[in-house]
Amino acid sequence: MAQEIERKFLLKSEAWRDEVSAQDHYRQGYLANTDRCSVRVRVTGTCAYLNIKSATLDIGRTEHEYEIPRADGEQMLADFCIGGRIEKTRYFVERDGHTWEIDVFERENRGLILAEIELEHRDEAYTRPEWLGEEVSQDPRYYNVYLARHPYSEW
């Protein structure tokens, strides 16, 4: 079973921008959201993905992701998504053997910037960059599925 262990943080400075090694633009929407799981389609560059993630409020969640044809992803975004869409630019920062993913949200979620780190196990050590702020891993408001229905601009 696929297990994602991810921690989310707010940022307290823009210093991370000096360390960016790559970036990508994401457009995504939700095909389903139940008390058990969410089903998301994400389009980026030349690829698209279908993602199924457990709806647990925890740093560890079951997740399955499958690459699909980009044209199919575009059609799913246009025809099947519930709630709003998420648009963001993801920046990648390499630090001490880990990759930080910094999401700068756009459109209705403009102003929100989150940093995420994926870990191999729950108690894995990692270096906490000086630009990292408060941890929000346990706050459901910062999950993309929530932001699609309750944009940051409306908080």
N, C-alpha and C positions, 0 to 999 in steps of 0.2 A: 504494500500500500504506500502511495506517495505521501510523504509528510513534509510540510513546509514549516520551518521554524524561523519566524521573522519578528524583529523588533522595530517599532516605529518611534520617531522622535520629531519634535518641533526643532527649529533651528534658531540660534540666538545671534548669528552673524552671517554675512555673505562670504566669509573667508574660504569656504569650500570651493568657490568658483575658481580659485587659483590652482586647484588640484584636479580639475575635470580632465578625464582621459577620453571620453566619448559621450555622445548624446543621441537620443532618438525621440521622435514625436509619436505619441500614442493617442488613438481615438478608441473609446470603448463604451459598451453599453451592456445592459443585463437582459438576458432572455427570460430568466426566472429567478425568483428570490423567495425561498420558503424558510420555515423554521429549521430545516435540515441542511440546506445548501443554497448556493447561488451559482448561476450559470452565466458566464460572461463571454462576449466576443470582443476581441481586441485587434485592431488594424494598425500596423506600423510599417513604414517603408514599403517593402515588396512582400511582406508576410501578413498572415492573419492567424489568430489562435482562438480556439474554443477552450474555455477554462471552467472547471467545476471545482468548487471549494466548499468545504464544510462551513456551517454557519455558527461555529463555536467562537466564543469570546476568549481567546487565549493566544499566546505567541506560537503555539503549535497547532496546525490545522491540516486536515487531509486535503490534498490538492492534486488534481489531474489536469494536464494541459496537452492539447493536441494541435499541431499545425494543420491549417485548412487552406484551401485556395483563397487568395486575396479577394477575388471577385465574390466568392461565397461570403466572406467576412463583411465586405461592403454591403451586400444585399441584406444580410442579417441585421447589420446596424440600421439600415434604412427601413426595413419592414417589420422587424420582430421585437425590438427593444422596448422594455417598459421603463417608465421614469425618464430622467434626463440622461444625457451622455456625459462622459468624462473626457476631457481633453487635457493633455499635459505633456510637458517635455521632461524626459527622464535623463538626468546627468549621472555619469558613472565616475566614482572616485575610488581609486585603489589606495588602501591604507593597511599596512602590516598584515598582508595575506588575506584581507577581506575586501569585498567590493561593496561600497556604500552606493545606494541608488537614491538620488535626490530628485523628487518629483516637484516640479514647479507647475501648479495647476493653472488652467486658463478658463476663459469664459465665465460661467456662473461661480466657479470655484477660485477665481483669480484672487491672489493675495495669500493663498495657502501654499506653504512649502513644507514638505515632509521628507525626512531621511529614513531609509529602511536598510536594515542589514539582515541577510539570511545566514543562519548558523547551521552547523551540522548537528548540534545537540543543544539542549536547553541551557546547560551550564557552561557552554563554550566561552572562553575568555576572548575579549576583543578590546582593542584600544579605542577609548572614547575620545574622538576629536574635540578640540577646544570650541569648535563652532556648533557642537551639538547642544540642544536645549533639553526641555522636559520630555520624558518618555510618555508616549500616549498609546502604547501597545494595547492596553486594556480598555481604551475609550472607543466605543463603537462609532462615534461621530466621525472618526478619522479613517474608517474603512471606506473604500471606494463605493461599495454597494450602498452605503448610507448617503454619501456625497451625491450620488446620482439622483436621489430623491429629495434630499435636503441640502441644497448647495450652500457652500460656505458663505456666500454673499447674503444669505437669509438668516444667519445665526444672530 
